[in-house]
Amino acid sequence: MKYPIGIQNFESLINEDYLYLDKTALIYQMASEGRYYFLSRPRRFGKSILLSTFKAYFEGKQHLFEGLAINKLESKWEKYPILYVDFNAREYKDEDSLTAELNRHLESWEKEYGDEFKDRAAEERFLHVIENAYEKTGKPVVILIDEYDKPLLQTINRPELQEAYRSKLKAFYSVMKTMDGKIKFAFITGVTKFSKVSVFSDLNNLDDISMWDKFSTLCGITDEEIHNKLDTEVGLMAEQQQCSKEECYAKLKSYYDGYHFAPNTPGVYNPFSLLTALKRKTFGSYWFDTGTPNFLVEVMKANNYQLENLNKEVAQPELLGSLDSIKQTPIPLLFQSGYMTIKSYDSVFGIYHLGLPNQEVSEAFTKYLLPCYTPVPKGHEAFFVINFVNEIQNGQPDAFMKRLDSLFADGNYQIVGNEEKYFHNAVYIIFKMLGFYVNVEYATADGRIDLLMKTKDYIYILEFKINDSAEAALKQIEEKQYAKPFLSDPRKLYQIGVNFSTVTRRIDGWKIEE
């Protein structure tokens, strides 16, 4: 089987016999029931191939759709003039960058439909291109815009330049409202959604389907699609992994499934990671490794975001729909960029419960965050973990605590803002990382962190205090009888009280009882 990894052109995909999972019934439904759409999805989720499929459909290329659902639904197969914009092709470093990218597309269209207005502003040129295309072909225009938000995301730390981009794009997009009578269909995609007030304010007829259950599987791969189209490939991967096909299915689901873009909808797999895993017949953090969330971490730090909430966040629907609240919270950015997803919906209170989507994101994101919140050098995460895990598994709590103490002693430069939150986040990410190798459980309340670690031979109960004492932490373990459930357990039990000082910015003591 030929996997369409990195293939973004529908015509090439079909002509060269790559795998195509049929989404054309939804494409026909969109084209026949509406005219202006917006879709937000994480990177590498198939937005570009989706737009390319729309392009082939509106070009009337029926032969490309033989055997697909739309071939039984569509009877006319008319050809329309198409204006296709892909903002992926450029880095946006100054105001001229966006102007140059718009000019690139406008010059191409003007070459085909007339350039008598080439000396005007970009939005006026766009208007006349639509008008000329309509008059020349006698058909309304189809407008497809891919990754509209790339210029805005690349300047999110440069507010003046971003505002210039917003203003230019707002004027450009507003043309579609003005020329409504000469437009057949328009579809805009991006990773994130900036509010209609700031970018699409004049295009108030844009139908945002990003969180509409009817289109929740438009991008991504479902369980049904895997079993119907990829069952043989899963079997081949199972042979390579020396496991049963059922075990391979379960592991693929654990690693790559779990994305929900609307409540009470089927989960979808990350298509890039799933197809790459099936092609290579091995598991890996393929999607995560294709892009580093540097800016996302900066936003999390700037907001003193509690990392322990990554898997138990709550949010109202309006928060998830726009990045305009990014200065107050990283939640919409985490959700829209694919590092967090909908776990459930509370209809009584109207709130979403959010969390990390799957094992790939959980493991890779934790590994990525470790050097961001601790002095562990990037690339040394595995070596760092090995030492801690060995001491835990060998029943050496004092050696373990000395290593933890030395880590914080070297980590003062990492502390930004609230020291208590820094300590919580650092401890959380350390033990989250250890949790991939040792059974680690967390329980948090009132700003205190309780931690339980279990190995084949040992159990560790840790209580952390801030600006108190190790004795007080140990006393809390005893008074709340944290050890009671393990009294009949044959494993050796260690109770450890730890105190962190925001004055010295390090662990200033610990007490261990067996």
N, C-alpha and C positions, 0 to 999 in steps of 0.2 A: 504493500500500500504506500502511496505517496502522500505524506502529511503536508498540509498547507501551512507550514510554519514560516512566517515571514512573507507569505504570499498575500498581496493586498489588491490584486487585480482579478476580478471575477472571470473575465474572459480568458485570461491565461490559466486560471485555476481549472476551468472546465475543459479548455482545449488540450491541456497537458495532463488531464486525467488525475488531478489531485482529489483527495477526499473533500466532499462538500456535504455538510449537514443542512438539510433543506429548511430554510426559514422563509421560503417564498410565499407561503400562505399568509403569513403576517405582513409581508411586504405588499402583497396585493390588497390586503385589508386596509393598510395605511393609505395606499395610493387611491383607493376607491372611496374611502370614508372621510378623508380630510385633506388639508393642503399645506399647513405650516406646522412643522414638528421640531421639537428639541429633545435630544437624548444625551444624558450624562452616564458614562460608564468608565471604569478604571482603564488604564492603558493596557494594551495587548488583549483586549476582550473582543476584538473583531469589528470595531466601529468602521474601520477603513474598508474592509471587504464588504461590509453591509452597504456602505455608500456606493461602492463600485458595482454592487449587484443592482441597486436602484438605477445607476447610470445605464447599465446594459438593458434593463427593463424599459426605461424611457427612450432608449435608442431603438427600440422595437426589434431587438435581436432575439427573436423567438427560438432560433436554432440552439441557442445556448441553454435554454430552459427545458429541453426535451427530457421527459421523465420526472420533472419537478412539479410540485403541487400547483404552481401558478399557471402552468401550461394548460391545465384543465379549467382554470378560472377565467383567464383572459381570452377574449375572442378578437379584439381589434388589433393589438400590437402596433400602435402608432408611434411614429418617431417625432421627438420634440427637441428643440434646441436646448443644450445643457450648458450651464455655467458652473464649473466645478472648482472649488477653492480648497487647497490643502495647505494649512498653516504649518505643517510639520517640517517644511523644507528649509527653514532658516532659523538662525539664532537672532533674538531680538534684543540688541544691546543699546540702541538709541532710537530716536524718533524716526530717523531716516530708514531704519530697518523695516519697519512696518509699511512705510510709504513705498519702499522698493518692492516689497512682496505684493502689495496690492497692484502696483504698476505692472509687475510681471504678468499677472493674470489679466488685467485690463488690456494690455497691449496685445495679448494673444486673442482675446475676444474681438477687439477692435479691428484686428487684421482680417477677421472673418466677417464681421458684421458692419464695419464702417468706423473710421477714426476721426470724423470731422469735429469731434468734441474732445480730442486728446489733450488739449491744453487746459482743460477745466479741472476742478477739484475731483478727487477720487469718487465721491458719492454722486456727483453730477455725471461723470463718465459712466458709472455703473448704471444709472438711470437710463442713459441713452443707449447703452449696450442692450439692455432689456427691450427697450422700445424698438431698436433697429432689428434685433433678432426676431421679435414678434412680427414686424412688418415684412422682413425678408423671407421668413419661412411660412408665415400664415398660421403659426402655432404658438401657443403660450409657452413660456420659458420654464425649465426646471432648474432650480438652484440647489446645489449640494455643497455644504461647507463642513470640512473635516478639521477637528481639533481647533475650533474657534478660539479657545482660551489659552493657547500656548503663549501668545504675546503677553497676556495678562499674568499668567503664572510666572513667567520668567522675570517679571518686573514687580513682583509682589512685595519685595523689600525696597523698592524704589518708587515711592508713592507718586512723585511728580511725573515720572515717565509713564507709570501705569495710568495715571489720570489722562495724560495726553493720548495714550492708546485707547482708553475707554471712549474718549470724546470722538476720536477718528472712527472707531468701529461702530459707535452708536449712530453716527451720521450715515455710515455706509449701509448698515443693516436697515435703517429707517426707509431706505429707498424701496424695500420690498413691500412695505405698507402702502406707499404712494402708488406703486405699479401693480397693485393687487389684481387688477383686471387683466393683466398680461402675463400672469404667473400661473402655471399649472400646478406646481408642487415645489416645496422647499423643505429641506431637512438639514438641521444644524446639529453637529455632535461635538462633544468635548469631554474631558475628564471631570471637570468641575462645573459648578453653576454659579455664576455671579448674578446677582439679583436683576430682575427685569428693570428695576428703577435705574440702574447704573449703565447697563449695556443694551438691553432690549426694550427700553421704556416705550419707544415709538412702535415697536413690533408687538403690540399687546394682543395680537391674534395668534401668537405662537403657542402651540399645544405641547406642554412639557409632559412627556410620557415616561420620564425617568423612573418614577415610582408608581406607575400604573400597572396593576396586576396583569392586565390583558397582554402587556408587552414585556413582562418580566423575563421571559426566556429568549427575547429577540437576539441578545448577545450572550454567549456562554453556551455550555453543553449540559444537557439534562441526563439523568439516569436512564431514561427511556431511550435517548439517542445513543448512549454508549452501548446498551444491551442490544439494540437493533442494528447498529452499524459497526460497532467496534468489538464485538464479542470475541471474534477470532484473534484479534490483536491483544486483547486482555489475556487470552489463553496462552499466547506466545510469551507474553511478559511473565506470566505465572511460571512457565517452564524455566525461564531465565532466572527468576527469583527463587526457584525451587520451593514453590508453595502451591496450594490448590488455587483454582480459578476464583473460588468464592473468597479466599483469603486475599487474593490480589485485588478483587473488586472492593473489598472492605478497606484495604489500605489506600487504594486510590481515592476512595470517598473521604477517608480521614484526612488525607494530605491536601486534596485539591477541590473538594466540594464545599458547600456551606454558604455560598453567596446568595443572599435574599435581597432583592431590590424593592420588594413590596411585601407587606405582611401576608401570611397564610398562602404563600406561593411555593411551588417546587424550588428546591435549591438548585443552583447551577454550579458547574465546575469551572474553574479557571481554564479557558480553552488552551492558552499557550502552555501552561505547565502540564496539563493532562496529555496533550498531543506530543509534547517533547518527551515526557516520561514513557509513553507507549512506543515512540520511535527509538529511544535509547534503551528501553526495557530496564530502566533503573529509576529509583526515586531521587529527587533533588529539588532544591529551591529555585526552580528555573525562572519563574515569573519575578520573584523578589530580586534575583541576581541581575536582572536586566535594567534595573533602575534603583538608585539609592535615594532614600527619603531624607536627604540632608535638611531641606527646608522644613519638612514636617517636624523633625526633631527640634529645630530652632523655635518653632511655634510652640511646641510642647514645653520647652524649657522656659520660654518667655512667659507662659501662662502658669508656671509652677504646677504643671499637670501631674496628678497622682497616677503613676503608672499602674498601680493595682486596679484602677478602674478600666483598664483596657478591655477586660473581659466581663465587665458588669456595669456598663454605662447606661444611662437613661437619657432620652431626649424627646422633645416635642417635635412633631412633623415639620413645623416651619423652620426649626433650627437646621435640619438636614438639607433643606432645599436651597441654601444660599451660603456663599463664603463671606458674606458681608459682616458676619459676627466673628471673624477669625482672630481679631485682636482680643476677644474675650475668652474664646475656647477653640481648641483644635478639633473638636468633634466633627463638624461638617467636613473638614479637610480629610480627616481619618476615614470617614464614611465614603465620601465621593471618590477618593483615590484608591479604595479597595483594601485598606488595612483594618477596616472595621465593617461589620455588616449587621443587618437586622436579625435578631434572634427570636423575638416575639413582639407582639403588640398588645398593650393593655387598652381595650376599647372603653373601659369605664373611665379611666383618667386621660385617655388620649395620648399615651406616651409609648415610645419604642424602647425596647430593651436591646442593647447593642453589645457586640463582642467581637473578638478576633474570629475570622471566618473558618480557619482550618489549621492543620498542623504545619503546613508549609510556612504560612505567615507567622504563626506563633513562634516557631523555632528560629526562623531567619530574622525576624524582627527583634527578638530577644538578643540574639547574637550580635545584631547590629547595634543595639542600644547599650550593650555592656561597656564598650570603650567611650561612649558618650556620657555616661554617668559615673564611671569609675576610672582610675588611672591605668587600667589594663590597656596596653597598646593594641591598636587594630592589627589583626592577624595573629595575635597571641591568645585568643580566647580559649582555644582548646587546651593549651599548656596551663593556663590559669585554672581551668576547671579540673584538670587531672589531679593537681596537688590537693585541692579541696576534697575531691571525691575520695582520693586514697585515704586521707585522714579520717573522713567520715566512716568509710567502710572498715577501717582498721581500729576504730574505737579510740581515737586520739583527739578528744575535744579540746584540750588545752593547746595542742599544736594548731588545731583548726582556728581557735580564737586568736592566737598570736598572729596567724596569717591574715585574718580578717582585720585585726587591729593595725597591722603594718600597711594594709591596703588603704585604710582611711587616713593614716598618718601621712601617706604620700599623696592624698587626694584633695588637699585644700583648694587647689587651683580650680577644681571642678565645681566648687560651690558657687552657685549664682542665685541670689535672692534668699528665700526662706530656707534656713539651715535645717530645720526640722523636716521639711518636705524633701530636701536634698537627701537627708539620711534615709528617710522612708523609701525614696525612689532607688537609691543605691542598694539598700538591703534587698528590696523587692527584686531588682533585676539580677542581683547575684544569686539569690536563691531560686529565682525562676530558671536561671541557666542551669543550676545544679539539679533542678527538678527533671531535666531530661535524662539524668543518669541515676538519680536517687529519688525515692518516693518522698516528695515534699508537699506539705499542705499548709495553706495560709488561713488565718482567721483574723480579720481586722475589725476594730471598733474603737471609737473615740480617739483616733490618732495613735493607738498603740498597735504594735505588730506582735502577734503570737505566731510561732512557727514550730512545725512538727516535721522531723525527718526520720524516716525509717529505712533500715537496711536489713539484710538477712540476719545479722547478729546484734544490731544495736537500734535503740530508739533514743532520739534527742528531742527534748522539749526546751524551746528557747523563748524567753520573754524579754522584749526590748523596752527600755525606758529612755526618756529624754530629760536631761538635766535633773536627774534624781540619783539613784544609786543602784549598783548591782544587787545589793542586799534586798532593796525594795522590790526589784524585779523577781528575785528568787522567792521572796516571801509571797508575792502574788501567785506564783506557780503553786505554792503549797496551800495557800488559803483557798484558792479556787479549785484545788484538787485536780489539776490538769493531768496528773499521773494516774489517777484512779482507774481509767479504762484499761490501763496496761499492767496492773498489778499481777495479773495471772499470766502475763506474756513471758515466755522464757528468755526473751532477748534482754540484754543488759540495758538499763535505762539511765540516761544522763539528763539532769535538770540544770539549765544554764540561765542565769540572770545576767543581763548586759545593760550597761548605761552608756548613752552617747551624750557628750557635752557640746552644746553649741558655742561655748566660750573657747574651748581648745579645738573644736571642730574635729573631734576624733573620739573613739571609744576610750573612756577613762577608767574602765574597770569591768571585770566579769567574775562571777562566782559559779563554781560547778559543784553539784552534789550528785552522788551516785545512788 
